[in-house]
Amino acid sequence: MGNSGSLKLRQLKLPGYTAGNILNLLRAFHEDLNGYNFSGLTIWQADLQNIILHDVNLSYSDIAKSAFTQTFGTIGSVAIGPDGKIAAGDAKGEIRLWRVADGQEILTFQGHTNRIRSVAFSPDGQKLASGSDDMSVKIWSVRTGECLKTLIGHTGWVWSVCFSCNSKILASGSEDKTIRIWDVDAGTCIKTIEEAHTQRVRSVAFPSTHHDNRISSASSVNEQPVLLASSSDDKTVKIWNVETGKCLRTLEGHDNRVRSVSFSSDRKTLASSSDDTSIIVWDVETGELLSKLEGHINRVRSVAFSPDGKKLASGSDDQTVKIWDTSNARKNNKCVNTFQGYTNWIWAVAFSPNGKKLVSSSDDKTVRVWDIESGNCECCLFGHTDRVRSVAFSPDGYTLASGGEDFYRQVMECRNWSMHKMSYGVILTA
């Protein structure tokens, strides 16, 4: 058929099933679909499972009734490891691991009996941690898929897990209001911080010296000293000494639940976002409220610092993403850009490792990639058919993963995005 055939196909006003049937025939004849332009087509019941679609343009296409990957439970968390492997935890209690290079599923981790709320790779890339509604935390071998340790002790859902930068310590935050600190190798609880908050611990985060790609999870830690931040539905943020379990500071200033916390890369400031529509930037050492960022008109679900700490991104239920200047946290930080275009809540935001791009995901089923300098939307990805809860960049910035409630995960290659057209992301399927 050739690439020119895709232009002819696109020019036809085909019913949805016709376009889908044509693609199924192309697959049956082992036609190479890489590089095709299927933008604007209604494509129903196309079976493209186990097909790698490099440089395929599906912008503005209706693919809601087509299969691009094996379905499984609603995805609650996605993480990308140091070597580019992708892990996604679902509502059935399963975790799947993919290799980005060819989109192939490598391993399935089975052992949890309820929803996975958080997954995190160890910084050395050897282990994966998961927190579940079955009240357990598990540590897995990334190489074999074996469950190395099951960490028991929480009496409620585990909302967040994170590794220290030496991969030896794991922190978990739970519905039971506690934070637990675990020895990864021994599988033992080093510290239990009882009544860490008066309501659920929604997020835990170590300070980071590099960009963190995980949402509602945590950064890797540079341990001097070993600090941990937590946020809760009790409206507070707390900073802890991991070694002693002592609360060093309680940060009060929000008027509603605190959904997300993020350390700046220099470990000097911490940002928190809340259902009260505000973001607060705190001084980590003193606990001082440095600035309160107001501009959103609905709850703020996610915040993330840029790798250099000079900008902060926030995603809100007011359907906007805002970029704030945090180059001088002691000044009244201003909103320098507002990204619009979504038609529903925004769940997650994440900077690329070089800080030049931002990805955001929404209840409107889309993932958008923004250029920080120009404020332009470089790419709008339409592949999901339900809300998209989590997004993550790979460490090299060339791959983007998203997970949603449509039972799909998508992986997009970023190198070939057009700077002036929409949706040149590549969907790699397993």
N, C-alpha and C positions, 0 to 999 in steps of 0.2 A: 504493500500500500504506500509506504514511504511517508516522509514527514509532510509532503505536500498534500497527502491524503487527509491529514488532520484538518487542513484548511478547508477542503471540500466538505468534510464531515461537519465542520463547525458552521459552514455557510448554509447547510440544510436546516430547515425548520422541522426537526424530527420529534415525534412523540418520545416521551421518556423511555419507554420500553424498547423502542427501535434503536436508540443510541446505545442502550445497555446491551442489547442483543448483538450489535455490531462489535462492541468491545469484547464480549464473550467469545465471538467467533475469532477475533484477532488473537485472543489468548489461546484458543484451541489450536490455531495454526502456528503457535509459537512466534507470533509477530513481536518484534522488538518495539515496545511502546515508549522507550526513552526519548525525550525531546519533543513529544507531541504537545499540541496546543488544543485542549478540550474546553477552553474557557467559554462560559455562557451556555453550555449544553445542559439539558435535563437528562441525567444518566441514572436510570432506575434498574435495579437488580443486576448490576454488573458485578461479577465475582472476580475481584482482583486480589484475593488473598494470596500471600506468598509471591507476589509480584513486586519487584523493585521498580519504582517510577522515578527515574532521575530526570530532572529538568522538565517535568510535566506541569503544564499550566492548567489548573482547575479553577481559576478565579471565576467567581460568579456562577459556578456550576451547581446544579441541584443534584447532590450525590447522597441525599439522605437515605435512600433505599438501596444503596450499593454497599458491598462488603469490601473493606480495604484491609482488614486485619482480623485475626481471630478474636471473637468477643469473649469477654469475661466480666467479672463484677465491676460495679462502679469504681472508678479509680479515685482513691482518696489522697494519694501522695506520689510524686515522681521525684527521683533524684538521679543525677548523672555523676558517675565516679570519676576519679582522677584520670583514668585511662579511657574515658569516653563511654564505658558501659552504662546502660540505662536500666534502672529498676523502677517498677511501678507496683504499688500495693493496692488491692481491691477490696470490695465489700464482702467478698466470699472468704477472705482470710488468706488469699494466695498472693504471692509476690512473683513477678516474672522479670527475668533479666535478658536484655538484648544486647547484641553487638552492633554498634553504630555503622561500622564499615560496610556490612552487607545486609543489615536489617534483620538478621536471623535471631530467633529466640534461642538462647543458650541454655537456660535453666529455669525450672519452676520450683519455688520454695514453698513447701506445704508443711503446715504444723499449727498455724493459728486456727482458731475455731470461730472467729468473728472478724468484723471489719478491721482493716489496716488503716490507721489514721496517720502514721508517719513512718517514713523510711529514710535512712541516712547511711551513706558510705563512710567508712573510716578513711582518714586522709591518706593512709598508705595503700588504699584500694583493695585490701585483702579481705575485709569484712563488711558486712551489711547488718545494720540494726533495724528492727521494726517494732513499732508500738501498736497495740491492738485493743479493740473493745473486749477481748477475752481477758483483759487485765494483766496480760503478760508482755514482757519485752523479750525478743529473741535476737540472738547474734548468729549470723550465718557465714559460712565460707563462700566467698564469691567464686572461688575456683571449682568447688565440688557441689555446692548447693546444700551441703550438710548443715544441720542445725547444731552449732557448736555449744551454745548455752541457752537455756531458758531461764529468764530472770523473773522470779516470782516474789511478790510482796505487795504490789499495788492492789487496792480493793475497788478500783473503779477504772473506767476507760483510760488508756494511755494516749494522751493527745500529742505528745512531742518527744522525740529522742534526738540526741546529738552526741558526737564524739569530741574528745579533746584532740589537740593537734598531734600528739604523740600516739594516738589511737589506743591508748591504754585505759582511758576513763570514758564512761558513758553516763550521760544524765538523762533522766526521764521525768516528765511532768504529767500529772494525772487528774482525773475527775475526783479522786479521793482527797484532793487539796494538798497532796504531798509532792515533794521532789525527792527522787532517789539518785544517789551517786553509786555507780557500779564499777568494780574492777573487771575489765573486759576479759582478761586471760583467765582469772580464777572463777568468774561468774558469780562473785559475791557482792553483796551490798556493803559499800564502805560507809555510807552515811544515809540516814533517812531523815529528811527535814519534815518533821510532823507539823501539820497545820501551817505549812509554808504560806498559804493564803487562806482566806475564809471562804473562798469558793474555788471552783475548778482551776487548775493550772493549765492555761491554754497554750502557752509557748515557753520554751526554754532556749537560751542562746549563750554560747561562749563568745568572747571577743574573737575577732578574726583579723588576720593579717593579709587575707586575700578575699576575693569576691565569693560570696555565698550564693549558690543558685537554687537553694531549696526554700520553699515557702512554708511558713508555720513550722519550720524545723529549726536548724541552728547552724552556726558557723563553726569552723574548726578553731581551735584555741592556741594562742601563743602564751604559754603558762608562766608568767612572771608578773604579778601573782596569778593564781588560778581563780578567776571570777566567773560567775554565772549569773545571767539575768533571767528573770521569769516575769510573765504577765498573767493576769487573772481576771475572771469575771467580777472580782471584788473591787475593781477600779484602780488597783495599785500595780506598780512595777517594783520588784525587789532585786537587789544585787547581793549575791552570796559569796562567801569564801568557801570554795569547794572543799578544801582540806579540813576545815573545822566545822562546816555546816552552819556557821554563824551568819545571820543576816547583817550585812554591813550598812545597808541603806534601804529605807522604804520610800519610794518615790510617789508622792501623792499630788494630784493635780487634775486628773481626769474625773469626769462626772458619770461615767458609764463603763461597761466592761472594756478591758484592754485586749485587743485581738492579736497584736503583733509587736515584736520588739526587734530592733536591729542595731548592732554595734557599728560604729565607724571603724575604718581599717586601722586608725591610730589608737584605738581603744579608749579615747578620751571622751567621746560622746556616745550617747545612746538615744535612739528614737523610738517612740511608742505611738501606736495608733489606736483609736477608740471608737466605740459606738456613739460617743458624744460629738462626733464629726471633726475632732481636732487631732493634731499631731503635736507631741511635745518632744523637744530636744533637751536632754539632761546632761549635766556634767557627771561623769562616772565617778570621779574621785570625791567630789563633795556632795553629790546628790542634788545640786542646785538646778532649778528649772531655768534653763538658759533662754528658751523661746517657745512660745505656743503658736503653732502654725494653724491659722484659721482661714478657711476659704471653701472647703467642702460643705455641702448642705445635707449630707447623709453620712451614715457610718463609714469609717475608713477601715477596710479589711486588711490591708497590707501596706507595709513600708519597706523600703530598701535603700541603703546608702550606695552611692557609686563607689567604685574601687578606690578612688582617691579621697573619698569622704567629702568632696566639695559640693555634691548635689544629693538630694534626697527625693525619691519617687514615692508617690502614694496613690493607691487605687481605692475608689469609693463606690458606694451604692448610688451616688448621684450621677453615675455613668461617665465620670471623668477620671483621667489620670493627671496628676499635677507634679511638676518638677519644681523643687525648692532650692534656693541658693543657701547652702550651709557652709560656705567657705570660711565664714566667721560666725561660729555658733553663738557667740555672745551678743551679736547684733540681732535686730529683729528680722529674721530671715524672711525673704520675700518669695512669692510664687513667681517663677520666671517663665513658666509655660504651662498651658492647660491643653491636654490632648483630648479631643472630642471625636465622636463618631460611633461610640457604643450605644446600644439601645437597651441595656440592662446593667445589673450590678457588675462591678469589677472585683474579681476574686484574688488575683495575684499579679505582682509586678516583680521584675528581675532585670538587673543591668547585665549587659554583656561584659566579659572580662576586661575589655579595653575601655569600658565606660561610654562608648560612642552610641550604643543602641540600648533601647529598653523594650522588653516584651511584656505584654499584659494580656490577661485572659478574662473571659466574661460569661455571664449567664446568657448572653445573646448568641452563644455557640461559636464565637470567633476568637481567634488569637491575632493580635496585631503587634507589629514591630515598628518602633518609632526611631527616627533619627534625633538624637538629643540636641544637636546644634541647630538644625533647621526647624525641628518640631513637626516635620512631615511624617505621615504614615507611609513607611516604605513597603509594607506588605500586610495584607489582610488574608488570613487563612480560614477557609470556610468548611474544612473537612468534618468538624464535629457536628453532632445532631442534638446535643444537650449541653448544659452548662459545662464550662471548662474550669476546673478547680485549681489546677496547678501547672506551672511552666518552669522550665529550667534550661539554661544555656550550658553547653559543654565547656570544659576548661579552655579549649582553644577558640571558642566563640563561633565555630563553624556549624554547630548542630544545635537544634532547638527541640526540646521534647515537651509535649503537653498531655495532660490526662484529664478526662472528663467523666460525666455521669452517663454518657452514651455507651459505656462499656468498651470504648476504644482508647488506645493511646496512639499518638501520632509523633513521628520524628521527621523533622524538616531539615534539609541541608541548606545552609545560609549563604553559601558562596555565590550562588547564581541568582540571587534576588535582583530583580530589576529596580533601579532607583526611581523609575518614573511610571512603572506599571504595578498593578496589584497582584499579589499571590503567585510568586514564582518559587514558593517553597516546594521542596521535594518531599513526598510522603514515602517513607521506607516502611514496608510492612513485614510482619513476621507471621 
